[in-house]
Amino acid sequence: DAGITQSPRHKVTETGTPVTLRCHQTENHRYMYWYRQDPGHGLRLIHYSYGVKDTDKGEVSDGYSVSRSKTEDFLLTLESATSSQTSVYFCATQGSYGYTFGSGTRLTVV
Amino acid sequence: GENVEQHPSTLSVQEGDSAVIKCTYSDSASNYFPWYKQELGKRPQLIIDIRSNVGEKKDQRIAVTLNKTAKHFSLHITETQPEDSAVYFCAAILAGNQFYFGTGTSLTVIP
């Protein structure tokens, strides 16, 4: 789906460093979400946004922050990366037919 | 919030057989139940959904049933094919915009 893109696709970072993941959508959807996917846990919500500068926490928000300064961009920041944050991160937007997911970012914290 | 449980976590079937994946939810206010398919290394994609005012929905070889009284819903895949091999996620949404996902079922179709 060209309507939602994530960057980078892969990243390796060191423990303690800050990391920012970007989600960009061209669908003008109001709602955007960040999930992490881990074996045995499925998809868990980190943070979501319901409009520009309007965000809220999900079930696994500790250690993460988000920002949304424009409708099309939703940034996820790991303030000080830890090994437990090694995961695949998916951004999603909500349109008329439920969620559309981005291609994911595979983050490895070493 | 909502709590969605999904079973089984892994499922193997012979090609041509049927596969059934079941999910239960906890909040009776949930009103929308989508199913996503995720192939290896790819993003989850919506394959079928059902709303709380409908008991069953079909789309070719896949169908979803909903029992609101028991608070469970199921995905049925008939005449399975190797390309059906993937991880399947159920989800439930309250009268809002947060999806609560099950933990996924890894389906393997054996040729």
gemmi code that builds the backbone of each chain (N, CA, C; Angstrom):
import gemmi

chains = {
    "A": [
        ("ASP", (0.837, -1.212, 0.000), (0.000, 0.000, 0.000), (0.864, 1.251, 0.000)),
        ("ALA", (0.772, 2.050, -1.043), (1.612, 3.227, -1.141), (1.159, 4.309, -0.193)),
        ("GLY", (-0.038, 4.166, 0.429), (-0.579, 5.218, 1.253), (0.077, 5.377, 2.602)),
        ("ILE", (0.840, 4.397, 3.032), (1.485, 4.495, 4.333), (2.882, 3.897, 4.232)),
        ("THR", (3.867, 4.662, 4.603), (5.245, 4.214, 4.519), (5.945, 4.414, 5.849)),
        ("GLN", (6.849, 3.507, 6.153), (7.630, 3.586, 7.378), (9.104, 3.673, 7.033)),
        ("SER", (9.828, 4.425, 7.849), (11.269, 4.499, 7.669), (11.965, 4.608, 9.018)),
        ("PRO", (13.137, 3.984, 9.159), (13.737, 3.081, 8.185), (13.057, 1.719, 8.195)),
        ("ARG", (13.401, 0.846, 7.278), (12.866, -0.517, 7.270), (13.620, -1.412, 8.253)),
        ("HIS", (14.899, -1.135, 8.398), (15.731, -1.891, 9.338), (16.662, -0.923, 10.046)),
        ("LYS", (16.899, -1.224, 11.329), (17.854, -0.395, 12.063), (18.463, -1.207, 13.186)),
        ("VAL", (19.776, -1.031, 13.336), (20.500, -1.613, 14.464), (21.066, -0.446, 15.258)),
        ("THR", (20.813, -0.455, 16.555), (21.278, 0.646, 17.378), (21.847, 0.107, 18.673)),
        ("GLU", (22.568, 0.951, 19.373), (23.189, 0.522, 20.621), (22.305, 0.893, 21.814)),
        ("THR", (22.431, 0.097, 22.842), (21.696, 0.365, 24.083), (22.002, 1.765, 24.584)),
        ("GLY", (20.953, 2.472, 24.984), (21.125, 3.797, 25.541), (21.010, 4.940, 24.554)),
        ("THR", (20.966, 4.627, 23.281), (20.861, 5.696, 22.280), (19.398, 5.989, 21.968)),
        ("PRO", (19.086, 7.215, 21.606), (17.718, 7.522, 21.178), (17.499, 7.098, 19.735)),
        ("VAL", (16.296, 6.690, 19.441), (15.957, 6.232, 18.098), (14.590, 6.794, 17.735)),
        ("THR", (14.464, 7.273, 16.507), (13.171, 7.764, 16.030), (12.760, 7.010, 14.777)),
        ("LEU", (11.540, 6.496, 14.812), (10.942, 5.823, 13.658), (9.864, 6.737, 13.089)),
        ("ARG", (9.772, 6.711, 11.766), (8.825, 7.618, 11.113), (7.740, 6.851, 10.381)),
        ("CYS", (6.535, 7.387, 10.468), (5.400, 6.857, 9.719), (4.787, 8.005, 8.926)),
        ("HIS", (4.611, 7.786, 7.642), (4.080, 8.823, 6.763), (2.886, 8.274, 6.000)),
        ("GLN", (1.773, 9.005, 6.020), (0.579, 8.561, 5.299), (0.097, 9.643, 4.347)),
        ("THR", (-0.488, 9.206, 3.251), (-1.002, 10.139, 2.252), (-2.521, 10.064, 2.151)),
        ("GLU", (-3.161, 9.376, 3.108), (-4.609, 9.146, 3.049), (-5.420, 10.186, 3.827)),
        ("ASN", (-4.741, 11.081, 4.509), (-5.413, 12.106, 5.318), (-6.278, 11.488, 6.421)),
        ("HIS", (-5.840, 10.305, 6.932), (-6.581, 9.671, 8.011), (-6.301, 10.377, 9.325)),
        ("ARG", (-7.315, 10.481, 10.133), (-7.172, 11.172, 11.398), (-6.412, 10.323, 12.423)),
        ("TYR", (-6.736, 9.033, 12.462), (-6.160, 8.168, 13.484), (-4.916, 7.455, 12.959)),
        ("MET", (-3.872, 7.488, 13.776), (-2.644, 6.755, 13.470), (-2.177, 6.046, 14.732)),
        ("TYR", (-1.473, 4.912, 14.524), (-1.128, 4.034, 15.642), (0.292, 3.508, 15.471)),
        ("TRP", (0.936, 3.240, 16.596), (2.179, 2.494, 16.601), (1.987, 1.220, 17.420)),
        ("TYR", (2.355, 0.088, 16.795), (2.316, -1.213, 17.445), (3.719, -1.823, 17.422)),
        ("ARG", (3.947, -2.702, 18.370), (5.110, -3.556, 18.282), (4.638, -4.999, 18.205)),
        ("GLN", (5.403, -5.794, 17.468), (5.036, -7.195, 17.283), (6.152, -8.086, 17.774)),
        ("ASP", (5.825, -8.938, 18.715), (6.793, -9.864, 19.293), (6.191, -11.258, 19.321)),
        ("PRO", (7.011, -12.283, 19.137), (6.501, -13.668, 19.169), (5.752, -13.943, 20.462)),
        ("GLY", (4.586, -14.535, 20.341), (3.789, -14.890, 21.512), (2.950, -13.765, 22.088)),
        ("HIS", (3.172, -12.554, 21.575), (2.422, -11.400, 22.102), (1.539, -10.746, 21.056)),
        ("GLY", (1.659, -11.152, 19.830), (0.851, -10.520, 18.799), (1.232, -9.065, 18.599)),
        ("LEU", (0.229, -8.252, 18.363), (0.428, -6.816, 18.126), (-0.025, -6.058, 19.369)),
        ("ARG", (0.886, -5.277, 19.918), (0.558, -4.525, 21.119), (0.680, -3.037, 20.854)),
        ("LEU", (-0.324, -2.293, 21.286), (-0.387, -0.870, 21.016), (0.570, -0.096, 21.916)),
        ("ILE", (1.379, 0.760, 21.303), (2.333, 1.581, 22.050), (1.726, 2.946, 22.329)),
        ("HIS", (1.409, 3.655, 21.260), (0.768, 4.963, 21.338), (-0.140, 5.124, 20.133)),
        ("TYR", (-1.074, 6.042, 20.238), (-1.877, 6.367, 19.084), (-2.163, 7.868, 19.056)),
        ("SER", (-2.613, 8.321, 17.903), (-2.919, 9.737, 17.730), (-4.291, 9.878, 17.095)),
        ("TYR", (-5.060, 10.829, 17.582), (-6.386, 11.088, 17.031), (-6.475, 12.465, 16.389)),
        ("GLY", (-5.313, 13.049, 16.113), (-5.268, 14.324, 15.420), (-3.917, 14.973, 15.650)),
        ("VAL", (-3.695, 16.065, 14.942), (-2.431, 16.781, 15.103), (-2.270, 17.206, 16.559)),
        ("LYS", (-1.149, 16.845, 17.124), (-0.770, 17.139, 18.507), (-1.648, 16.438, 19.540)),
        ("ASP", (-2.517, 15.541, 19.095), (-3.366, 14.786, 20.017), (-2.920, 13.337, 20.038)),
        ("THR", (-2.332, 12.920, 21.154), (-1.844, 11.551, 21.264), (-2.252, 10.965, 22.604)),
        ("ASP", (-2.181, 9.638, 22.673), (-2.508, 8.970, 23.923), (-1.713, 7.673, 24.012)),
        ("LYS", (-1.612, 7.148, 25.246), (-0.818, 5.951, 25.477), (-1.615, 4.693, 25.181)),
        ("GLY", (-0.865, 3.670, 24.767), (-1.426, 2.349, 24.634), (-0.989, 1.476, 25.805)),
        ("GLU", (-1.038, 0.166, 25.596), (-0.763, -0.749, 26.704), (0.711, -0.927, 27.021)),
        ("VAL", (1.623, -0.572, 26.094), (3.059, -0.777, 26.329), (3.832, 0.506, 26.016)),
        ("SER", (3.445, 1.604, 26.605), (3.995, 2.910, 26.259), (5.285, 3.282, 26.995)),
        ("ASP", (5.619, 2.572, 28.054), (6.813, 2.943, 28.826), (8.068, 2.884, 27.964)),
        ("GLY", (8.857, 3.961, 28.001), (10.097, 4.020, 27.235), (9.927, 4.569, 25.826)),
        ("TYR", (8.707, 4.909, 25.472), (8.399, 5.436, 24.146), (7.690, 6.780, 24.257)),
        ("SER", (7.944, 7.642, 23.276), (7.172, 8.864, 23.140), (6.826, 9.039, 21.670)),
        ("VAL", (5.826, 9.853, 21.415), (5.383, 10.075, 20.042), (5.147, 11.560, 19.822)),
        ("SER", (5.120, 11.918, 18.553), (4.759, 13.290, 18.189), (4.045, 13.286, 16.850)),
        ("ARG", (3.128, 14.198, 16.723), (2.402, 14.336, 15.464), (2.175, 15.828, 15.224)),
        ("SER", (3.053, 16.403, 14.422), (2.984, 17.838, 14.133), (2.220, 18.114, 12.840)),
        ("LYS", (2.057, 17.060, 12.028), (1.291, 17.171, 10.786), (0.394, 15.941, 10.659)),
        ("THR", (-0.691, 16.091, 9.954), (-1.613, 14.959, 9.780), (-0.902, 13.748, 9.203)),
        ("GLU", (0.027, 13.973, 8.298), (0.607, 12.860, 7.564), (1.757, 12.160, 8.272)),
        ("ASP", (2.310, 12.756, 9.324), (3.487, 12.164, 9.965), (3.259, 11.843, 11.435)),
        ("PHE", (3.685, 10.638, 11.812), (3.563, 10.199, 13.209), (4.902, 9.574, 13.575)),
        ("LEU", (5.594, 10.191, 14.519), (6.941, 9.754, 14.884), (6.919, 9.000, 16.206)),
        ("LEU", (7.686, 7.939, 16.262), (7.856, 7.163, 17.482), (9.302, 7.279, 17.920)),
        ("THR", (9.530, 7.701, 19.161), (10.884, 7.851, 19.674), (11.115, 6.932, 20.857)),
        ("LEU", (12.194, 6.183, 20.775), (12.677, 5.418, 21.912), (13.703, 6.304, 22.593)),
        ("GLU", (13.392, 6.749, 23.760), (14.190, 7.794, 24.387), (15.599, 7.313, 24.727)),
        ("SER", (15.700, 6.079, 25.182), (16.990, 5.468, 25.493), (16.827, 3.973, 25.247)),
        ("ALA", (17.211, 3.527, 24.078), (16.878, 2.172, 23.633), (17.437, 1.102, 24.572)),
        ("THR", (16.632, 0.074, 24.799), (17.046, -1.084, 25.590), (16.846, -2.351, 24.758)),
        ("SER", (17.487, -3.426, 25.168), (17.406, -4.676, 24.415), (15.964, -5.202, 24.363)),
        ("SER", (15.170, -4.881, 25.375), (13.778, -5.337, 25.395), (12.923, -4.633, 24.338)),
        ("GLN", (13.483, -3.596, 23.726), (12.760, -2.897, 22.670), (13.118, -3.406, 21.277)),
        ("THR", (13.948, -4.426, 21.230), (14.169, -5.125, 19.966), (12.850, -5.755, 19.537)),
        ("SER", (12.400, -5.376, 18.345), (11.066, -5.802, 17.932), (10.834, -5.369, 16.490)),
        ("VAL", (9.676, -5.746, 15.981), (9.207, -5.200, 14.709), (8.106, -4.204, 15.039)),
        ("TYR", (8.252, -3.000, 14.513), (7.318, -1.926, 14.796), (6.465, -1.652, 13.558)),
        ("PHE", (5.165, -1.634, 13.789), (4.223, -1.346, 12.712), (3.460, -0.067, 13.026)),
        ("CYS", (3.367, 0.758, 12.008), (2.478, 1.907, 12.052), (1.191, 1.514, 11.355)),
        ("ALA", (0.085, 2.109, 11.750), (-1.189, 1.838, 11.099), (-2.033, 3.101, 11.090)),
        ("THR", (-2.889, 3.190, 10.090), (-3.882, 4.249, 10.066), (-5.259, 3.600, 9.996)),
        ("GLN", (-6.255, 4.346, 10.394), (-7.606, 3.813, 10.350), (-8.431, 4.576, 9.333)),
        ("GLY", (-8.916, 3.814, 8.348), (-9.776, 4.397, 7.340), (-11.139, 3.745, 7.373)),
        ("SER", (-11.803, 3.767, 6.247), (-13.169, 3.223, 6.171), (-13.211, 1.716, 6.333)),
        ("TYR", (-12.119, 1.053, 6.017), (-12.081, -0.404, 6.043), (-11.097, -0.913, 7.081)),
        ("GLY", (-11.142, -0.308, 8.253), (-10.291, -0.783, 9.326), (-8.872, -0.267, 9.187)),
        ("TYR", (-7.972, -1.021, 9.760), (-6.579, -0.604, 9.759), (-5.890, -0.906, 8.432)),
        ("THR", (-4.975, -0.004, 8.069), (-3.982, -0.285, 7.043), (-2.631, -0.158, 7.703)),
        ("PHE", (-1.826, -1.199, 7.552), (-0.515, -1.214, 8.200), (0.581, -0.787, 7.235)),
        ("GLY", (1.620, -0.187, 7.808), (2.842, 0.042, 7.052), (3.622, -1.259, 6.939)),
        ("SER", (4.743, -1.209, 6.272), (5.541, -2.410, 6.017), (6.375, -2.848, 7.208)),
        ("GLY", (6.443, -2.017, 8.226), (7.148, -2.397, 9.430), (8.590, -1.926, 9.462)),
        ("THR", (9.108, -1.747, 10.672), (10.520, -1.436, 10.901), (11.066, -2.488, 11.852)),
        ("ARG", (12.096, -3.170, 11.409), (12.748, -4.162, 12.269), (13.875, -3.465, 13.008)),
        ("LEU", (13.713, -3.329, 14.323), (14.699, -2.636, 15.153), (15.416, -3.637, 16.034)),
        ("THR", (16.721, -3.570, 15.998), (17.549, -4.415, 16.855), (18.392, -3.524, 17.749)),
        ("VAL", (18.287, -3.745, 19.051), (19.074, -2.973, 20.017), (20.150, -3.894, 20.578)),
        ("VAL", (21.404, -3.503, 20.373), (22.517, -4.375, 20.796), (23.291, -3.753, 21.952)),
    ],
    "B": [
        ("GLY", (-10.388, -1.836, 29.376), (-10.144, -2.160, 27.984), (-10.706, -3.507, 27.623)),
        ("GLU", (-10.276, -3.988, 26.490), (-10.760, -5.261, 25.956), (-9.652, -6.308, 26.105)),
        ("ASN", (-10.054, -7.561, 26.206), (-9.097, -8.669, 26.242), (-9.515, -9.694, 25.199)),
        ("VAL", (-8.649, -9.945, 24.238), (-8.964, -10.881, 23.160), (-8.051, -12.095, 23.273)),
        ("GLU", (-8.652, -13.260, 23.335), (-7.898, -14.513, 23.366), (-8.125, -15.269, 22.062)),
        ("GLN", (-7.056, -15.857, 21.567), (-7.106, -16.518, 20.265), (-6.524, -17.916, 20.386)),
        ("HIS", (-7.225, -18.892, 19.762), (-6.787, -20.287, 19.792), (-7.107, -20.965, 18.457)),
        ("PRO", (-6.255, -21.897, 18.028), (-4.998, -22.295, 18.663), (-3.866, -21.351, 18.266)),
        ("SER", (-2.717, -21.507, 18.850), (-1.584, -20.663, 18.479), (-0.909, -21.189, 17.218)),
        ("THR", (-0.990, -22.505, 16.991), (-0.487, -23.099, 15.753), (-1.507, -24.101, 15.251)),
        ("LEU", (-1.569, -24.236, 13.948), (-2.552, -25.119, 13.323), (-1.964, -25.650, 12.022)),
        ("SER", (-1.965, -26.957, 11.872), (-1.522, -27.574, 10.630), (-2.666, -28.376, 10.043)),
        ("VAL", (-2.909, -28.185, 8.754), (-3.976, -28.915, 8.070), (-3.449, -29.414, 6.740)),
        ("GLN", (-4.073, -30.462, 6.246), (-3.763, -30.960, 4.915), (-4.456, -30.084, 3.872)),
        ("GLU", (-3.777, -29.899, 2.770), (-4.370, -29.126, 1.686), (-5.749, -29.691, 1.334)),
        ("GLY", (-6.706, -28.790, 1.201), (-8.067, -29.194, 0.881), (-8.967, -29.320, 2.100)),
        ("ASP", (-8.364, -29.469, 3.271), (-9.154, -29.534, 4.497), (-9.564, -28.129, 4.930)),
        ("SER", (-10.415, -28.083, 5.957), (-10.844, -26.803, 6.515), (-10.003, -26.432, 7.728)),
        ("ALA", (-9.929, -25.140, 7.990), (-9.225, -24.628, 9.178), (-10.164, -23.684, 9.917)),
        ("VAL", (-10.146, -23.790, 11.237), (-10.981, -22.921, 12.066), (-10.131, -22.302, 13.165)),
        ("ILE", (-10.232, -21.005, 13.306), (-9.514, -20.266, 14.343), (-10.563, -19.527, 15.171)),
        ("LYS", (-10.407, -19.602, 16.481), (-11.427, -19.040, 17.372), (-10.869, -17.931, 18.248)),
        ("CYS", (-11.685, -16.923, 18.481), (-11.320, -15.823, 19.371), (-12.457, -15.513, 20.317)),
        ("THR", (-12.100, -15.153, 21.522), (-13.084, -14.681, 22.483), (-12.716, -13.263, 22.903)),
        ("TYR", (-13.722, -12.513, 23.287), (-13.486, -11.158, 23.749), (-14.216, -10.940, 25.058)),
        ("SER", (-13.823, -9.905, 25.769), (-14.356, -9.737, 27.117), (-15.401, -8.640, 27.245)),
        ("ASP", (-15.315, -7.624, 26.409), (-16.192, -6.466, 26.564), (-17.378, -6.565, 25.602)),
        ("SER", (-18.562, -6.687, 26.165), (-19.762, -6.839, 25.336), (-20.048, -5.610, 24.488)),
        ("ALA", (-19.364, -4.506, 24.761), (-19.552, -3.295, 23.960), (-18.760, -3.324, 22.657)),
        ("SER", (-17.871, -4.287, 22.496), (-17.125, -4.393, 21.235), (-18.099, -4.619, 20.092)),
        ("ASN", (-17.852, -3.922, 18.974), (-18.847, -3.961, 17.909), (-18.283, -4.208, 16.515)),
        ("TYR", (-16.992, -4.454, 16.428), (-16.393, -4.686, 15.108), (-15.253, -5.674, 15.276)),
        ("PHE", (-15.219, -6.675, 14.388), (-14.285, -7.788, 14.567), (-13.609, -8.124, 13.235)),
        ("PRO", (-12.439, -7.589, 13.004), (-11.722, -7.875, 11.756), (-10.748, -9.034, 11.931)),
        ("TRP", (-10.366, -9.634, 10.808), (-9.345, -10.667, 10.778), (-8.246, -10.221, 9.811)),
        ("TYR", (-7.000, -10.433, 10.251), (-5.855, -10.046, 9.443), (-4.999, -11.263, 9.145)),
        ("LYS", (-4.429, -11.243, 7.956), (-3.499, -12.295, 7.539), (-2.129, -11.666, 7.375)),
        ("GLN", (-1.125, -12.301, 7.948), (0.233, -11.791, 7.833), (1.144, -12.881, 7.294)),
        ("GLU", (1.600, -12.694, 6.083), (2.571, -13.616, 5.501), (3.957, -13.279, 6.028)),
        ("LEU", (4.830, -14.228, 5.952), (6.161, -14.088, 6.549), (6.873, -12.838, 6.028)),
        ("GLY", (7.288, -11.998, 6.953), (8.037, -10.800, 6.594), (7.214, -9.663, 6.009)),
        ("LYS", (5.895, -9.811, 6.041), (5.046, -8.782, 5.446), (4.124, -8.156, 6.484)),
        ("ARG", (3.391, -7.174, 6.062), (2.484, -6.479, 6.966), (1.172, -7.249, 7.117)),
        ("PRO", (0.483, -7.094, 8.237), (-0.861, -7.682, 8.356), (-1.810, -7.008, 7.367)),
        ("GLN", (-2.670, -7.817, 6.772), (-3.647, -7.273, 5.833), (-5.028, -7.805, 6.158)),
        ("LEU", (-5.998, -6.920, 6.078), (-7.381, -7.277, 6.373), (-7.897, -8.275, 5.345)),
        ("ILE", (-8.496, -9.372, 5.834), (-9.064, -10.351, 4.908), (-10.581, -10.443, 5.005)),
        ("ILE", (-11.116, -10.185, 6.164), (-12.564, -10.212, 6.334), (-12.892, -9.568, 7.668)),
        ("ASP", (-14.095, -9.036, 7.778), (-14.516, -8.426, 9.048), (-16.006, -8.649, 9.237)),
        ("ILE", (-16.445, -8.428, 10.458), (-17.866, -8.589, 10.754), (-18.247, -7.581, 11.822)),
        ("ARG", (-19.431, -7.063, 11.712), (-19.936, -6.119, 12.693), (-20.924, -6.827, 13.622)),
        ("SER", (-21.162, -6.208, 14.754), (-21.910, -6.882, 15.812), (-23.370, -7.127, 15.467)),
        ("ASN", (-23.876, -6.487, 14.439), (-25.269, -6.697, 14.058), (-25.424, -7.797, 13.006)),
        ("VAL", (-24.333, -8.507, 12.735), (-24.351, -9.584, 11.735), (-23.830, -10.861, 12.378)),
        ("GLY", (-24.417, -12.006, 12.046), (-23.992, -13.260, 12.647), (-22.958, -14.018, 11.836)),
        ("GLU", (-22.966, -13.789, 10.514), (-22.047, -14.530, 9.668), (-21.773, -13.728, 8.400)),
        ("LYS", (-20.555, -13.884, 7.903), (-20.182, -13.214, 6.656), (-19.244, -14.118, 5.885)),
        ("LYS", (-19.451, -14.206, 4.571), (-18.622, -15.080, 3.741), (-17.988, -14.309, 2.610)),
        ("ASP", (-16.806, -14.748, 2.231), (-16.126, -14.196, 1.072), (-15.327, -15.327, 0.435)),
        ("GLN", (-15.918, -15.952, -0.546), (-15.318, -17.077, -1.259), (-14.998, -18.195, -0.257)),
        ("ARG", (-13.737, -18.509, -0.045), (-13.396, -19.650, 0.827), (-13.292, -19.289, 2.305)),
        ("ILE", (-13.432, -18.038, 2.641), (-13.326, -17.665, 4.044), (-14.663, -17.159, 4.565)),
        ("ALA", (-14.881, -17.385, 5.846), (-16.108, -16.942, 6.488), (-15.795, -16.602, 7.932)),
        ("VAL", (-16.579, -15.733, 8.482), (-16.447, -15.389, 9.895), (-17.837, -15.493, 10.526)),
        ("THR", (-17.874, -16.067, 11.716), (-19.115, -16.164, 12.470), (-18.944, -15.439, 13.793)),
        ("LEU", (-20.016, -14.892, 14.290), (-19.988, -14.135, 15.533), (-21.122, -14.608, 16.437)),
        ("ASN", (-20.795, -14.922, 17.661), (-21.789, -15.258, 18.692), (-21.670, -14.204, 19.785)),
        ("LYS", (-22.550, -13.232, 19.742), (-22.474, -12.126, 20.695), (-22.793, -12.575, 22.118)),
        ("THR", (-23.688, -13.522, 22.252), (-24.058, -13.984, 23.587), (-22.858, -14.615, 24.290)),
        ("ALA", (-22.156, -15.466, 23.559), (-20.992, -16.144, 24.116), (-19.724, -15.303, 24.007)),
        ("LYS", (-19.785, -14.215, 23.304), (-18.642, -13.329, 23.068), (-17.484, -14.074, 22.427)),
        ("HIS", (-17.798, -14.756, 21.334), (-16.707, -15.333, 20.563), (-17.004, -15.247, 19.075)),
        ("PHE", (-15.939, -15.260, 18.297), (-16.050, -15.201, 16.852), (-14.964, -16.084, 16.244)),
        ("SER", (-15.241, -16.584, 15.076), (-14.367, -17.587, 14.470), (-14.133, -17.293, 12.994)),
        ("LEU", (-12.946, -17.689, 12.554), (-12.582, -17.616, 11.132), (-12.582, -19.035, 10.583)),
        ("HIS", (-13.243, -19.212, 9.459), (-13.321, -20.520, 8.818), (-12.717, -20.399, 7.422)),
        ("ILE", (-11.763, -21.265, 7.134), (-11.175, -21.311, 5.795), (-11.459, -22.701, 5.236)),
        ("THR", (-12.135, -22.757, 4.124), (-12.441, -24.043, 3.499), (-11.505, -24.281, 2.320)),
        ("GLU", (-11.384, -25.558, 1.950), (-10.544, -25.959, 0.802), (-9.182, -25.268, 0.860)),
        ("THR", (-8.501, -25.446, 1.967), (-7.247, -24.726, 2.178), (-6.221, -25.030, 1.090)),
        ("GLN", (-5.414, -24.015, 0.820), (-4.357, -24.099, -0.185), (-3.039, -23.682, 0.445)),
        ("PRO", (-1.919, -24.087, -0.109), (-0.620, -23.710, 0.482), (-0.466, -22.207, 0.679)),
        ("GLU", (-1.045, -21.411, -0.197), (-0.908, -19.957, -0.050), (-1.722, -19.396, 1.121)),
        ("ASP", (-2.521, -20.232, 1.743), (-3.209, -19.808, 2.966), (-2.285, -19.860, 4.178)),
        ("SER", (-1.131, -20.470, 4.033), (-0.166, -20.544, 5.142), (0.276, -19.130, 5.516)),
        ("ALA", (0.078, -18.784, 6.785), (0.374, -17.432, 7.268), (0.024, -17.382, 8.744)),
        ("VAL", (0.245, -16.220, 9.332), (-0.238, -15.972, 10.690), (-1.513, -15.153, 10.583)),
        ("TYR", (-2.522, -15.579, 11.314), (-3.819, -14.906, 11.294), (-4.081, -14.269, 12.658)),
        ("PHE", (-4.518, -13.026, 12.626), (-4.838, -12.293, 13.850), (-6.308, -11.905, 13.845)),
        ("CYS", (-6.949, -12.107, 14.983), (-8.276, -11.550, 15.158), (-8.142, -10.258, 15.943)),
        ("ALA", (-9.165, -9.445, 15.923), (-9.161, -8.200, 16.675), (-10.587, -7.838, 17.044)),
        ("ALA", (-10.701, -7.051, 18.086), (-11.995, -6.535, 18.516), (-11.845, -5.044, 18.767)),
        ("ILE", (-12.858, -4.293, 18.417), (-12.812, -2.855, 18.644), (-14.042, -2.419, 19.416)),
        ("LEU", (-13.791, -1.629, 20.436), (-14.890, -1.038, 21.191), (-15.473, 0.121, 20.384)),
        ("ALA", (-16.439, 0.780, 20.948), (-17.041, 1.931, 20.280), (-16.057, 3.088, 20.314)),
        ("GLY", (-14.970, 2.914, 19.648), (-13.890, 3.888, 19.639), (-12.962, 3.553, 18.504)),
        ("ASN", (-11.687, 3.720, 18.721), (-10.768, 3.497, 17.614), (-9.536, 2.696, 17.999)),
        ("GLN", (-9.609, 1.981, 19.106), (-8.492, 1.140, 19.474), (-8.816, -0.316, 19.189)),
        ("PHE", (-7.938, -0.936, 18.413), (-8.079, -2.348, 18.111), (-7.334, -3.157, 19.162)),
        ("TYR", (-7.951, -4.207, 19.627), (-7.303, -5.135, 20.547), (-7.113, -6.441, 19.792)),
        ("PHE", (-5.862, -6.843, 19.646), (-5.537, -7.997, 18.826), (-5.360, -9.261, 19.660)),
        ("GLY", (-5.723, -10.389, 19.057), (-5.346, -11.670, 19.610), (-3.859, -11.901, 19.383)),
        ("THR", (-3.341, -12.977, 19.923), (-1.903, -13.247, 19.864), (-1.474, -13.967, 18.589)),
        ("GLY", (-2.437, -14.294, 17.732), (-2.098, -14.847, 16.431), (-2.138, -16.361, 16.370)),
        ("THR", (-2.454, -16.874, 15.185), (-2.446, -18.311, 14.904), (-1.587, -18.548, 13.674)),
        ("SER", (-0.573, -19.371, 13.822), (0.264, -19.720, 12.694), (-0.330, -20.927, 11.985)),
        ("LEU", (-0.840, -20.706, 10.789), (-1.479, -21.766, 10.008), (-0.506, -22.302, 8.967)),
        ("THR", (-0.345, -23.604, 8.946), (0.465, -24.267, 7.925), (-0.428, -25.221, 7.150)),
        ("VAL", (-0.445, -25.057, 5.840), (-1.199, -25.958, 4.969), (-0.200, -26.884, 4.295)),
        ("ILE", (-0.362, -28.169, 4.561), (0.587, -29.172, 4.076), (0.129, -29.698, 2.717)),
        ("PRO", (0.966, -29.533, 1.695), (0.555, -29.982, 0.341), (0.398, -31.509, 0.275)),
    ],
}
model = gemmi.Model(1)
for chain_id, residues in chains.items():
    chain = gemmi.Chain(chain_id)
    for i, (resn, *xyz) in enumerate(residues, 1):
        res = gemmi.Residue()
        res.name, res.seqid = resn, gemmi.SeqId(i, " ")
        for name, pos in zip(("N", "CA", "C"), xyz):
            atom = gemmi.Atom()
            atom.name, atom.element = name, gemmi.Element(name[0])
            atom.pos, atom.b_iso = gemmi.Position(*pos), 0.0
            res.add_atom(atom)
        chain.add_residue(res)
    model.add_chain(chain)
structure = gemmi.Structure()
structure.add_model(model)
structure.setup_entities()
